[in-house]
Amino acid sequence: MSKDRRLGKGLAALLGTPQDAVSGSVSSSATDQHTAATEANTDVSSADHELRLNVNEIEDNPFQPRRDFSESELGSLAESLQEHDMLQPVLVRRLGQRYQLISGERRLRAAIKAGWKTIPARLREADDRLVAELAIVENLQRKDLNPIEKALSFKRYLNEHEATQEELANRLKIDRSTIANLMRLLDLPDEVQQAVRDGRISAGHARALLPLGDQPIQIEFSQRVTNDGLSVRATERAVQEYIQEEDEEKLDGLSTTNPKGTRRRNPQLTALEQELRRVLGTRIEIHTARSGRGRIVVHFANHAEFERIQGMLLDQEKTELRLHRG
């Protein structure tokens, strides 16, 4: 099953609509007006009734991950609305005497840009959790949404609803790896995250920097990516070479000489350190004694990084406990 179909299935599950009715909402379109229509296909069967609202009556969706909207794209969509009208209404919920947007923010902004005073809307009941889930799914497949904004929307949802990544993935009908891979970007220092926001490096570049663990080094590598124009594959190779060189220096320092010769660490332990480093995004050391006893040292640069690693370990433990009990 393709990623688009999985996301469409997730929308259908949230809205209680057939999958065919929502599959268009997560696919790319050739024209802005077609995008305006397909974005709203999630609204058709789920709304209670249609009405026309003053644009000033509609408040923004507080769970909207997107913070930046392209003015040129909104301008093109506004022209399309003027020519073809709005093929599908936006989706709203009642909020006191006013209304709050659930989905269709691009259409609303384009309508305002086109000078519209009123806009077609569909009204439905939805609690905060459902609105947050709809906002996530609506934006997840959009290629122009910043990956850091996607990751922050996941983090906010998990914190506010005390949910795990596994629970969110099940509710949205998407792979847990999609959530995990995006949220790992938030483990990077602010300077690297801003580089992703600005488009100076891609999410793929950023993920390649995670095994470095050390934040100043991650910042240094991100600047190298920008200055040298490294590809993602070249970045991965450079990071791996750096880690290998660092580990070899550490091994040379730990080597000891006895009457029988030089004893070096088990290369399997070095490989395991590198794998744990890749998964946890920080420096890991494994020390063993001849008796078989030993210790695993997990390094962290500050309290925030400690909480990040702790959260990763505890989240995995909770998931395994639920699977065991289930």
Buried (B, 14 or more C-beta within 10 A) or exposed (E): EEEBBBBBBBBBBBBEBEBEBBBBBBBEEEEBBBBBBBBBBBBBBBBEEEBEBEBEBBEEBEBBBBEEEEEEBBBBBBBBBBEBEBBBBBBBBEEEEEBBBBBBBBBBBBBBBBEBEEBBBBBBEBEEBBBBBBBBBBBBBBEEBBBBBBBBBBBBBBEEBEBBBBBBBBBBBBEBEBBBBBBBBBBBBEBBBBBBBEEBBBBBBBBBBBBBBBBEBBBBBBBBBBEEEBBBEBBBEBBBEBBEEBBEEBBEEEEEEEEEEEEEBEEEBBEBBBEBBBBBBBBBBBEEEEEEEEEEEBBBBEEEBBEBBEEBEEBBEBBEEEEEEE
